[in-house]
Amino acid sequence: MRLKDIYIKPKIPKKLEKLFELSYNVWTTWDKDAVNLFLRIDPNLFRKLNFNPVEFLHKIEYEKLQKLAEDKGFLYELKNVWDKFSQYKKYRGYYMDKNDNKIYFDKGDLIAYFSMEYGLHESLPLYSGGLGVLAGDFIKSASDMGMPIVGFGLLYKYGYLNQYINEEGYQEEEYVENRWYLKPIKEVRDKENKPITFEMKIKNYKVNVKLWKIEVGKIPLYFLDTDIATNSEYVKSITDYLYVADRDKRIEQEILLGQGAIQAIKILNIEPKIYHLNEGHSAFLIIERLKKMMMEDKLSYEATKQIIRESTVFTTHTPVIEGNEHFDKDKITTYIKDDIEKLEIKIDTFLVNGLIENSTKFWLPALALKFSKYSNAVSKLHQEVSKKMWKEIYGELDYSEIPIDYITNGVHIQSWLSNEMARIFDRYIGPDYLHMADKSLWEQIEDIPDDEIWAVHKTRKEHLISFIRNRIVDKLEARGAPSTKISELSNILNPEYLTIAFARRFATYKRANLILHDKERLKKILTNGKKPVQLIFAGKAHSADKMGKELIKEIIDFAKEYDLEDKVVFLENYDINVARHLVQGVDVWLNTPLKHMEASGTSGMKAGINGVLNLSVLDGWWPEGYNGENGWAITAGERYQNIDMKNETEANQIYSLLEEEITEIYYDKTGAYYPKNWVKKMKKSIYSICKDFNMHRMLDEYFYKSYYPAMSQIDLLEESNHKEIDEYVKQKDIIKEKWSKLYIKFIDSEFEKKDVSTGENAKIDAYVYLDNIDPSLISVEIFYKYDENGYKVIDMEFLEKYEDSILKFTADVEVKGYGLEQYNVRIRPSHDMLFESNPEFVKWYFE
Ligand SMILES: *Cc1c(COP(=O)(O)O)cnc(C)c1O
């Protein structure tokens, strides 16, 4: 026997219907006035329900709502929020076209966005960490900026783990079932009000998929769900857990996300122009798009591949190769063989797209890279790492030329800025920053009086500390701890002390315990009589990660053994709520990854916009963010390869910075009742990080670097009825047939004959065998590299036929710089599209 869930709508007084409607839009969770509106109704209940506005209105007593419906003050505030929301929805986004005309977005510019996770709010546990929070912030900014985006994801029954620390200091985890009917999400229904479902095939079984929708301001986010009665128990469980460990189930999730979302797009009757893959998990959508275009539109594989490339944007986030999604080739084959063979493509021909040299593994990001003309890493440093990591995909190209761009991450300011700081922004900056990416908006930060910034910071810190104390007391009470212990710990942390947070996933490369390297020295710093310091840790270890869990235990043991429980605190169950409290309330944000392991990181940005100063290894976004005045850089380990040396020197650098600089500035209140130089740094941090690392800036960059050029190109291709694609296919056939025969016979280069100095020209002639192919199909180029990332490609001019089928080309290189430089001569197809998507068609002179 089982009782079936049914949803019963609560009774809502007529005058509060708009409140009920507001509760279903995620806008309500980030707009400060909307949050305050809900908070004033019953702050304790609202907090207890994880700030979930929907559940809140379902749990509150009807009498209370009736009373509110007669409360003039409340109704006035409700009307204000409602009007603000209506205005917000009316805002029309625009962009500047190539001729600097202002063009309003319209429906035809639709961009579909795909992500395995979305971190929108603590009441919607559809995320595990940074990737999801980034996707959530991205969608929110798209709404703010009026950019036409539609998102797709999976609806997980259990979401991600909840973390508990047991009495031994060891992490335990629990998965809590989501009750979707009490959350800001709705089933998508058809005209007869029936939930929309559709059927798809994964391997050999039928999968019924139900669609859900979350309204994020103006943006619809659709979620696919297999937990419905018409599915077998096995199929139901596909959407149980985010990042499920079972490899078959993981592929099934990813096929559901990729192929399922493309089918959903058809059912929803929408037509995206651009497809943006946030990480490789959704790469199977490429197969579904191939199917659609080849079977319905009767296009060839080559033509379809090009159209997909022109309309696909891929963002890579994972700087460690093993962390990138991959499966055994044979396993993948069992899942995709039918689909691929239906298209009359040999399975091996297709699999090549996901293989890296000699590997038996199929890599989803490789597939995504091959089918995306626009791909990017998430910080400048991560671009370098990504280019090196995926080099093999780009055949014989030099590292510097690999077409992986970078668009550094950002954060959605409204979601992470404290209430109090937002009020200051409203007064000094005005409301434009809510919709726009304009960097000059932020210059006013300098004008904000120091004491206002300090007052806000103090308030937030007190708020954070009482948040932590309440949590700890709740937990101890629930555990039945003795009252002496409870009262002892109910006063931990002191709002006057310099407070440092380390909050991130407990993966070993993040080195949560770096600061514990020399425990005696750390204890001295923490317990300094004049300049005390306290530490707050938070973060989850992956359930299978024993080492990560040991790190948590090490911190908790340190606090106990060194009698520092009032100064070193581990805050359980890091999530968006905990993150928000921490980034708004501490003084210093500590970040100690091993350099090159962090793609970007965003928590430091959230902290920075609130005036929290970053103390971080120069990794991820920080090399772009750090300017010498807005925080500190940990650099001492960069000289060493050896990990122990790195740990030793970097820990020592952190201690010295704390002892000699950070605490000095923080506790120096000469000439004022607040630390003047500290506040100065806070303002530098707020200004520089709001300006360069807000999500609107990031979206703007995606638009102008990827979406806009892709849209223009897709429009052109369609207008010409794919003429250029046809030409591509034609030329590819010719090149493919002849390629193995073509070669550069010799070159005559002034570089080899005389000394050339900077500013001078060096002449190079190349003699190329083209096997009677039309020379206009081939480009002969000098590749000249004057530093690690700086290069020039010089097109060589056809001069004359030299002898039978050998042609002479020539060009001058203008020399830049001096010292050791590099060059080579190459041939490649002259058709750019052909060159870009077929890196195997490059031949160099010096091999
Ligand atoms: C911002 C955020 C992250 C990502 O932060 P990192 O800087 O990458 O560690 C992870 N989890 C939560 C809950 C966040 O809010």
The ligand as a Gaussian input file, in Angstrom:
#p B3LYP/6-31G(d) Opt

LIG

0 1
 C       29.816000      30.409000      -4.920000
 C       29.625000      29.060000      -4.398000
 C       30.508000      28.028000      -4.756000
 C       31.699000      28.252000      -5.662000
 O       32.712000      28.893000      -5.009000
 P       34.263000      28.575000      -5.242000
 O       34.898000      29.897000      -5.217000
 O       34.406000      27.894000      -6.545000
 O       34.653000      27.711000      -4.118000
 C       30.293000      26.770000      -4.240000
 N       29.262000      26.514000      -3.422000
 C       28.391000      27.473000      -3.057000
 C       27.265000      27.129000      -2.158000
 C       28.538000      28.770000      -3.532000
 O       27.666000      29.709000      -3.182000

